[in-house]
């Protein structure tokens, strides 16, 4: 039923490291998240872009070495759209995403603790209405367990290189935008 103690400890260590990095990156601060939503502070976007690129490189390197398997979830369009909408509304209302909410609660922020209660209540509602939700979720179609490399026939490493190039271009553009904004402020 449970994973081995080694895997659980690895998960705990990874979670603590992620929380530490969130705290050091200042994304556990409500004002930083709201600043991102208001397009005034791009810290969150920079951290997320970095995490996506580093994660993609790490996952595909470990997959290539045979250390991990890929567990692709099906692209169920209704679920993606509904989940994105719920995530966005929750983030706009709370000023935290789920990960930063937990890290902020670890810092002792009471508003984040209320957010965790909301996360748990939302999970309870999801479980309670799961059978009915399946009909709605599946109404827009299921594209199956498809990745961009499979869909296009292009190597995952080409996609990762394009992702990294796009992230670098975004970083440069954001730095220029922020520098210009500081000069006019």
N, C-alpha and C positions, 0 to 999 in steps of 0.2 A: 504494500500500500504506500509506503513512504520510500523515498530515495535513501541511498546509503548515507551514513553520517558524513563521509568525506564530501559528497555532493551537496549536502545541506550546509556544511561549513563553508564550502566554496561559494554557494549562493549568498550566505550571510556576509562573507568577506567582500564579495562583489557589490552587494547592496550598501555596505558601509563605505566602500571606496566611492561608489556613485554618489551617495549622499554628501560625502566630503567634497567631491568635485563640484557638485551642485552648489554647496555652501560657498566654496572658494570662488566659483564663477558668479556668485551673487544672484542666481536664479531662484533662490529660496525667498527672495525679497518680493513682496507683493508689488511694490512700486516698479520693479524691473519688469515684471510680467505685464503689468498695465502699460508701462512705457512701450513695450513691444506692440501691444494691441493698439496703442495710439500712434504707432510708427514714429516714436521719439527715441527709443532706446533699442538698439539692434543686438544687444547681448544674447538674448535667447536664440535668435536666428543664427547667429555665429556659432553658438555652442551646439545647436541642433545640426547644422550643416557639418560641423567637424565630427560629431558623433556618428552621423549617417555615413560619411566617407570612411572614417576609421573602422566602424562596424562592418561595412561592406568588405573592406580589404581583409579584416580579420576573419570574418566568417568564411569568405571564399578561399582564403589561404588555408584555414584549418580544414575546410571541406576538401580542397585539393590534396592535402596531406593525408586525408582519410581519418582525421581525428574526430570529426563531427559528421552528422547527417543533416540534410536539410528537410525540414518539416513544413512544407508549403501549405498554406491555408487556401481554400478555394476563394476565388474572387466573386463573391456573392454581392452584386451591385446594390441591392436594397440594403443589405447590412452595412456596406461601406458608406453609403450616403447617410443612413440613419445614425450610424456610429459617429461619423464625422460631425454631423449636426449636433448631436448630444454632447460630444467632446467640446466642440466650439462654444456652445451655449454655456456649458459648465465652466469652461476656462474664463469666458467673459464675465460670468457672474461672480466666480470665486477669485479670479486673479491668480490662479494656480492651475497647472496641469496635474494629473495624478501623482507623478513622480516628485515634482517640486513641492506638492502639498504635503506628502509624507516627510520629505526632508525638512520643510519648514516646521512641521509639527515636532520633529526631533529637536529643533532649535527652541521649542517652547512657544511657538506662535499660536495663540488661541484661535485665530480665524482659520488657520490651517486645520486645527483639530475639528472644528465644525465642518470643514470641507471633507475630512475623512469620514465623519458621520454621514454626510451626503453621499460619498462614494459607496459606503456600505449599504445605505438605503437603496441607492440606484441598483446595486448588484442584487439585492433582495427582490426588487421589482422585476428585474430581468429574469431571474430564476422563476418567480411566480407566474409570469406571463410568457414564459418561453414557448410553450406549444402554440399559442395564438400568434406570437411574434414570428414564428417560422413561416407562416402563410404570407405575411406581409413582406418579410425579408426575401423570400424566394420569388415574389411577384415580378421583380425586375430582371430576373435571370441570374444564372450561375455560369461564369466563364471557366470554372474548373480550377485545378491546381496548376496555374500557368505563371511562368516567370517571364520577364521581358526578354532574356536571352532565348528562351524557348519560342516565344511568340514571334521574335524577329529573326531567329537563326543566327544571331550575332553573339560572339563570346561574351561571357559575364565580365571578363576583364576589360573589354572595350566599353561596356556600359559603365563600369566602375571608373575607368579613365575619364569618360565623358562627364560623369558625376563629379569627379574631383576637379576637372577643368571648370565646370560650371560653378562649383563651390568657390574656387579661387577667384573667378570673375566676379562672383557675388561679393566676396570679401573686399576686393579692390573697390568695387562700386560703392559698397556700404561705407568703407573708410573715407572715400572721397566725399560722399554725401554728409557723413558726420563731421568731417573737417570743415566743409562749407557751412554747415549749420552752426558749428561753434563760432565761426568767424562772424556770422550775421547776428549771433545772440549777444 
